[in-house]
Amino acid sequence: MHKMGIRSIALILIVLLAATSCSKKKRPTSLKPGKTSSKTGLAYNGKDGYQVKQYKALPAGPDLVYIEGGRFTMGSLEEDVMNRRDNPKRTVSIQSFYMDQTEVANVHYLEYLNAIQKDSSEEFYSKALPDTAVWYNELSFNDSYVTMYLRHPGFRLYPVVGVSWVQANDYCAWRTAAVSIANNAAGTKAGQPKKGFSIGKKKKAATAAEAESVASAEPAKLTIESGYVMPPYRLPTEAEFEYAAIAMIGTQYADENQSNQRIYPWDGSTMRQPRGRKQGTMLANFKRGPGDYAGIAGKSNDGAIITQEIRSYPPNDNGLYDMAGNVSEWVYDVYRPLSNNDVNDLNAFRRDGYQDEAKNYDAKNGNSLVNDNLRVYKGGSWSDVAYWLSPGTRRYMDQDSATASVGFRCAMIATGSHK
């Protein structure tokens, strides 16, 4: 009787485990929706049925880091020494997204120039060239950087500068097309049609948008529903950049509680490593004071007079490098002084042509600088004092302008669940 009881219990457990296993298998997910519609019962993928192919999720694009969304306090935590009153604190929420681990470096931009020189018009190639003259100064001998910084192998992994907001957007469009080719190959391996798309060598594209459309044109006809269409690379929004830079995820200890707020992408109010083997070394590349770009030789405080190689300083808690210092970075938003007051509290973003319009400012008579061509840049650079390294600070520049202290990195939407 005792043996029969054990066998019965064992049999019941096996049945329960089988039932549990079956129920888990039947639960549809976005990546594995099942063979039939859970609402109509109609079969997917039949002769006349809706095509819902099962597929293995492709990895994120190269160098992208997943940034889990959440709420944070947007705006400057520093005293408003510029007295602009354009970045008051406000709580907003940001959807999860991807962001480049590092800034786009010279070698990456040269790769882009090489590609469009072959596939685009001479006019577009000329417009894509960075302005190397940004290094020139009548009262400084920076002439060597004018000729060497972009193309010399010694500067390959230094962040590209002299790139305007418009040029940065064109790079994002080209990168989308270039990475999509690799994803198309992965899609073919996963059971997609063998026909692929490519950018014809003889195809002349007048604009980056045209080049992108060429990459996704016939004969592939990959649809968004297939899952193998790469979401577009783009510049991060101002809110995304600030959220990713301040990395408040590293300050949590339990149940949404945070031990501290952050002025910079790291804890504390100083710019140095507080402890450990590298105690006292600088956490970012910036200008310490008038005439002091790196400290004394032999004990250089940040190891860089101008820019420095990407990944030279510790990453923040999101795994992102140089979110403060090295070069400031373009973001997607048009500049408006009242952005933090006006934008939505979900995925905050300021676009041009809507609310607080440029016509309300007297730029024509020289009483204002605000117009729809002004774009925000953030993060502080090698030529900035520590104040500008706080993620909440913001500045602006014309979208066609470029300097030796502003670069960029790309971002991308995160599709579906990351779990």
ZIVEN-V597053 format. One record per pair of residues at least 12 apart in sequence whose C-alpha atoms are under 6 Angstrom apart, sorted by sequence separation. I is the first residue (numbers start at 1). J is the second residue. D is the distance in Angstrom with one decimal. If there is no record, write none. Layout:
# ZIVEN-V597053
i->I j->J d->D
i->I j->J d->D
This chain:
# ZIVEN-V597053
i->75 j->87 d->4.9
i->271 j->283 d->5.7
i->293 j->305 d->5.3
i->379 j->391 d->5.8
i->75 j->88 d->5.2
i->133 j->146 d->5.6
i->358 j->371 d->4.8
i->75 j->89 d->4.3
i->132 j->146 d->5.1
i->74 j->89 d->5.4
i->74 j->90 d->5.2
i->199 j->215 d->5.2
i->334 j->350 d->5.9
i->378 j->394 d->5.4
i->73 j->90 d->5.4
i->74 j->91 d->5.9
i->198 j->215 d->5.6
i->285 j->302 d->5.7
i->333 j->350 d->5.1
i->334 j->351 d->5.7
i->73 j->91 d->4.4
i->333 j->351 d->6.0
i->334 j->352 d->5.9
i->377 j->395 d->5.6
i->72 j->91 d->5.6
i->246 j->265 d->4.4
i->282 j->301 d->5.9
i->307 j->326 d->5.3
i->376 j->395 d->5.6
i->377 j->396 d->5.7
i->72 j->92 d->5.8
i->245 j->265 d->5.4
i->282 j->302 d->5.2
i->352 j->372 d->5.6
i->376 j->396 d->4.3
i->71 j->92 d->5.5
i->375 j->396 d->5.3
i->32 j->54 d->5.7
i->71 j->93 d->4.0
i->375 j->397 d->5.6
i->70 j->93 d->5.3
i->197 j->220 d->5.4
i->374 j->397 d->5.3
i->70 j->94 d->5.4
i->196 j->220 d->5.3
i->374 j->398 d->4.4
i->375 j->399 d->5.7
i->381 j->405 d->5.8
i->69 j->94 d->5.1
i->195 j->220 d->5.8
i->373 j->398 d->5.5
i->374 j->399 d->5.8
i->69 j->95 d->4.6
i->373 j->399 d->5.5
i->69 j->96 d->3.9
i->68 j->96 d->4.6
i->67 j->96 d->5.7
i->67 j->97 d->5.4
i->132 j->162 d->6.0
i->283 j->313 d->6.0
i->67 j->98 d->5.7
i->131 j->162 d->4.7
i->66 j->98 d->4.6
i->130 j->162 d->5.0
i->65 j->98 d->5.3
i->130 j->163 d->5.0
i->64 j->98 d->5.7
i->65 j->99 d->5.3
i->64 j->99 d->5.2
i->177 j->212 d->5.3
i->64 j->100 d->4.5
i->65 j->101 d->5.9
i->63 j->100 d->5.6
i->64 j->101 d->5.8
i->63 j->101 d->5.7
i->170 j->208 d->5.3
i->177 j->215 d->5.5
i->128 j->167 d->5.9
i->286 j->325 d->5.5
i->335 j->374 d->5.5
i->285 j->325 d->4.9
i->334 j->374 d->5.7
i->335 j->375 d->5.2
i->284 j->325 d->5.3
i->285 j->326 d->5.0
i->334 j->375 d->4.5
i->335 j->376 d->5.5
i->333 j->375 d->5.9
i->333 j->376 d->5.9
i->106 j->150 d->5.7
i->331 j->376 d->5.8
i->331 j->377 d->5.6
i->330 j->377 d->4.3
i->329 j->377 d->5.2
i->107 j->156 d->4.9
i->329 j->378 d->5.4
i->106 j->156 d->5.2
i->180 j->230 d->5.5
i->328 j->378 d->5.4
i->265 j->316 d->6.0
i->328 j->379 d->4.8
i->105 j->157 d->5.2
i->328 j->380 d->4.7
i->105 j->158 d->5.3
i->106 j->159 d->5.8
i->328 j->381 d->4.9
i->105 j->159 d->4.0
i->106 j->160 d->4.6
i->327 j->381 d->4.0
i->104 j->159 d->5.7
i->105 j->160 d->4.8
i->324 j->379 d->4.7
i->325 j->380 d->4.9
i->326 j->381 d->4.7
i->103 j->159 d->6.0
i->176 j->232 d->5.4
i->323 j->379 d->5.9
i->324 j->380 d->5.6
i->325 j->381 d->4.2
i->326 j->382 d->4.8
i->176 j->233 d->5.5
i->325 j->382 d->5.7
i->172 j->233 d->5.2
i->172 j->234 d->5.3
i->324 j->389 d->5.0
i->250 j->317 d->5.4
i->247 j->317 d->5.6
i->247 j->318 d->5.8
i->307 j->382 d->5.9
i->306 j->382 d->5.8
i->329 j->406 d->5.4
i->245 j->323 d->5.3
i->327 j->405 d->5.1
i->328 j->406 d->4.6
i->329 j->407 d->4.9
i->330 j->408 d->5.3
i->327 j->406 d->5.2
i->329 j->408 d->4.5
i->327 j->407 d->5.8
i->119 j->201 d->5.3
i->121 j->204 d->5.5
i->119 j->203 d->5.7
i->120 j->204 d->4.6
i->119 j->204 d->5.7
i->120 j->205 d->4.6
i->121 j->206 d->5.8
i->238 j->331 d->5.5
i->237 j->331 d->5.3
i->236 j->331 d->5.4
i->237 j->332 d->4.8
i->286 j->381 d->5.8
i->287 j->382 d->5.9
i->235 j->331 d->5.5
i->236 j->332 d->5.8
i->237 j->333 d->5.9
i->286 j->382 d->4.1
i->287 j->383 d->5.3
i->235 j->332 d->5.3
i->285 j->382 d->5.3
i->286 j->383 d->5.9
i->287 j->384 d->5.2
i->288 j->385 d->5.8
i->286 j->384 d->5.7
i->287 j->385 d->4.9
i->239 j->348 d->6.0
i->264 j->390 d->4.8
i->263 j->390 d->5.7
i->242 j->391 d->5.2
i->158 j->308 d->5.8
i->158 j->309 d->4.4
i->157 j->309 d->5.3
i->158 j->310 d->5.9
i->235 j->410 d->4.9
i->236 j->411 d->5.1
i->234 j->410 d->5.4
i->235 j->411 d->5.6
i->234 j->411 d->5.4
i->233 j->411 d->5.7
i->233 j->412 d->5.1
i->77 j->263 d->6.0
i->101 j->320 d->4.7
i->102 j->321 d->5.3
i->166 j->399 d->6.0
i->165 j->399 d->4.8
i->164 j->399 d->6.0
i->164 j->400 d->5.2
i->164 j->401 d->5.3
i->164 j->402 d->4.8
i->163 j->402 d->5.4
i->162 j->402 d->4.8
i->162 j->403 d->5.0
i->162 j->404 d->5.5
i->161 j->404 d->5.3
i->161 j->406 d->5.7
i->161 j->407 d->5.0
i->160 j->407 d->5.8
i->86 j->337 d->4.6
i->86 j->338 d->5.9
i->92 j->345 d->4.5
i->93 j->346 d->4.9
i->94 j->347 d->4.9
i->92 j->346 d->5.8
i->134 j->403 d->5.3
i->135 j->404 d->5.8
i->134 j->404 d->5.3
i->103 j->408 d->5.7
i->104 j->409 d->5.4
i->103 j->409 d->4.7
i->100 j->409 d->5.9
i->100 j->410 d->5.5
i->99 j->411 d->4.2
i->98 j->411 d->5.5
i->98 j->412 d->5.0
i->97 j->412 d->6.0
i->76 j->392 d->3.9
i->97 j->413 d->4.7
i->75 j->392 d->4.5
i->76 j->393 d->5.4
i->97 j->414 d->4.4
i->96 j->414 d->5.9
